[in-house]
Amino acid sequence: MAKSGNTGNVFDIGELRRLVDELGAGPREARAAVLEGAVADNEDCDCPSCGTDALTFPPVELSPDGELAASVLKVPLVLDAQRLAAWTGTREVSPESLLPDPFLPCAELGLPSPARLHLLWVVAVNTGMLRISRGVAAPGPLVLSPELPPEALLGFWDGVVMDVLDRADEGLTGSAVVDDHLAEMLATLYAVGEGLSSATLVKGILQSHEVACEARPAEMRALTVALPRELEAALSLLGYCGLIEPSQAGWPRLTPLGIWAVRQDLLREGHDAPTGAEVAAFADLGAAELVDEIVKGSAAPSAVTVWLESRPPEVAARELVKVAVSGTAGLRGAVGRILEELGPEAETPLREALSEPAMWRYAASWLHIRDLPAPDLTPADSTWLTVDSLASLIHLGNVPEALCGFDALEPGEDLVRLVEEMALVDHPDTIAVLDLLGAHHSKAAVAKSARKAAMKVRSR
C-alpha cells in the first residue's frame, strides 16, 4: 500500500500476519482483545524472499460493482473535486502547476483549508478532470456521469484512493504519526471487518511508535495526550474521502468502497486478499487436489483456511496424512504447513501417522508442539527434518527461501557441523540439499562443508 515502507506499523507487519490468521470470524470483543495485545517487535529479516512480507487476509464479500460505482459519485471528496474543476474552468496556474491564490477557491467553495484544496487539486488533475498545459489549467477529458460503465468509475476510484494515500508522505491527515502508520491501519481495519474502537487504534499506534521509533518517555507522554484528538481528525478526513464510516457499535470501519480500494492496494503489494467467491471453489476439493494446487502455486493460503473450515479437523488431517505418506518432500512440506493450522482435535490421525516412515517425525513434532504424548525425537531425527524441509522448498522451486530457512536455525547453531550431520541421515534428497548449499550458500565455510559432505554421500 501507499507508504508501506514506513519505519513502524500500527501493528508490526509480521505481527499483522499473525493477527489476520487469528481474527477470523471470532466475536468482536475477542478480536479487539487480540489486537490490543499486539506490539511491534521491529525485527527485520535479511532473507531476499522475506522482503515482501506477503500477508494472507480473510476473504471479504464485495458489494456489486454497480452499487460501488454509484457510491463513487456520492463521495464528498469526489463531489468537491468536481466542484473545484468546474470553478477552475480555464485559468492560469503557478510555475508549480497550482492555483496562484489558494484562499480564493477556499472561500468561494467553502473549503476548510488550503491543505484540503491541494488534495482536491491533486485528485482533479491526476484523474483527468483538469488538464494543465503551458501554464494553463483547462477542463480535462474525464467527465463523471452515472452513465459511465461501472469498471470505468471503479478505475477512477482506484486512482483517487492512490492519490489520497500518496499524500501521506506530505501530510495527509495533519498527524505525522497517523500518516506514518496509515497503510497498516487501513490493512488492519480490512482484516477485522466490523471495525475497531478508536482506543484500540490509538493503543496500537502508540505501541508501534514507542518500539519502532525508540521514542523517549517525554515524547510518548505528549503523544498519548495528543494522539486521540489527532486520530479523530484523521478518521474524519478518511470519512470525507469515502474510506471510513462508523459501524453499528460506533467503531471506525472501512466503507464498502474502502474495502474495495484497500483490497486493490493489497493485491498490488502482492498480498493474498481474496473474495469469498474466489476461495469457495477450493472447499470441495479433495486433499490431493488441494495440495497439488498449492504445489503449483494456484491456491493461496486463504484457500487452505476455507478448505479446513469445510470439514472436521480429524477428517481433514486423515486426508492430508494419506497424501503425505506416499508423496515427495514437496508434498510433505505442503501438507505439514496445512497441518500446522489444526489443533488437538486432529490428534488421532496424527498419532496413527507415527507408524509411517516418511511422516512419523512430522507427527511426533506436531504432537509435541501441542503438549500431547509422543515419541522423543533424537538429534538425528531433527537433522532429517531439516533435510526434508529444505528439500520440500527445492521441490516447490523456492531456493532462496530454502537458504533463508537454513540460516534461520536456532541461534548459535553451528551450520558447518549441521551440514556434516546432514550427510549421515538416510534421506533420498540429501545430495540435492547439500548440492544446493554447496553451490549457493553465502558463507564460504558452509558451502565448502556442503560440497565435501555431498562427495561423501555419493561415495557411499
C-alpha positions, 0 to 999 in steps of 0.5 A: 500500500501507499507508504508501506515502507514506513519505519513502524506499523500500527501493528508490526507487519509480521505481527499483522500476519499473525493477527489476520490468521487469528481474527477470523470470524471470532466475536468482536470483543475477542478480536479487539482483545487480540489486537490490543495485545499486539506490539511491534517487535521491529525485527527485520529479516535479511532473507531476499524472499522475506522482503515482501512480507506477503500477508494472507487476509480473510476473504471479504464479500464485495458489494456489486460493482454497480452499487460501488460505482454509484457510491463513487459519485456520492463521495464528498471528496469526489463531489468537491473535486468536481466542484473545484474543476468546474470553478477552475474552468480555464485559468492560469496556474503557478510555475508549480502547476497550482492555483496562484491564490489558494484562499480564493477557491477556499472561500468561494467553495467553502473549503476548510483549508488550503491543505484540503484544496491541494488534495482536491487539486491533486485528485482533479488533475491526476484523474483527468478532470483538469488538464494543465498545459503551458501554464494553463489549467483547462477542463480535462477529458474525464467527465463523471456521469452515472452513465459511465460503465461501472469498471470505468468509475471503479478505475477512477476510484482506484486512482483517487484512493492512490492519490489520497494515500500518496499524500501521506508522505506530505501530510495527509491527515495533519498527524505525522504519526497517523500518516506514518502508520496509515497503510497498516491501519487501513490493512488492519481495519480490512482484516477485522471487518466490523471495525475497531474502537478508536482506543484500540487504534490509538493503543496500537499506534502508540505501541508501534511508535514507542518500539519502532521509533525508540521514542523517549518517555517525554515524547510518548507522554505528549503523544498519548495526550495528543494522539486521540484528538489527532486520530479523530481528525484523521478518521474524519478526513478518511470519512470525507474521502469515502474510506471510513464510516462508523459501524453499528457499535460506533467503531471506525470501519472501512466503507464498502468502497474502502474495502474495495480500494484497500483490497486493490492496494493489497493485491498490488503489494502482492498480498493474498486478499481474496473474495469469498467467491474466489476461495469457495471453489477450493472447499470441495476439493479433495486433499490431493487436489488441494495440495497439488494446487498449492504445489503449483502455486494456484491456491493461496493460503486463504484457500487452505483456511476455507478448505479446513473450515469445510470439514472436521479437523480429524477428517481433514488431517486423515486426508492430508496424512494419506497424501503425505505418506506416499508423496515427495518432500514437496508434498510433505512440506505442503501438507505439514504447513496445512497441518500446522493450522489444526489443533488437538482435535486432529490428534488421532490421525496424527498419532496413527501417522507415527507408524509411517516412515516418511511422516512419523517425525512430522507427527511426533513434532506436531504432537509435541508442539501441542503438549500431547504424548509422543515419541522423543525425537533424537538429534538425528531425527531433527537433522532429517527434518531439516533435510526434508524441509529444505528439500520440500522448498527445492521441490516447490522451486523456492531456493532462496527461501530454502537458504533463508530457512537454513540460516534461520536455525536456532541461534548459535547453531553451528551450520558447518557441523549441521551440514556434516550431520546432514550427510549421515541421515538416510534421506533420498534428497540429501545430495540435492540439499547439500548440492544446493548449499554447496553451490549457493550458500553465502558463507564460504565455510558452509558451502565448502562443508556442503560440497565435501559432505555431498562427495561423501554421500555419493561415495557411499 
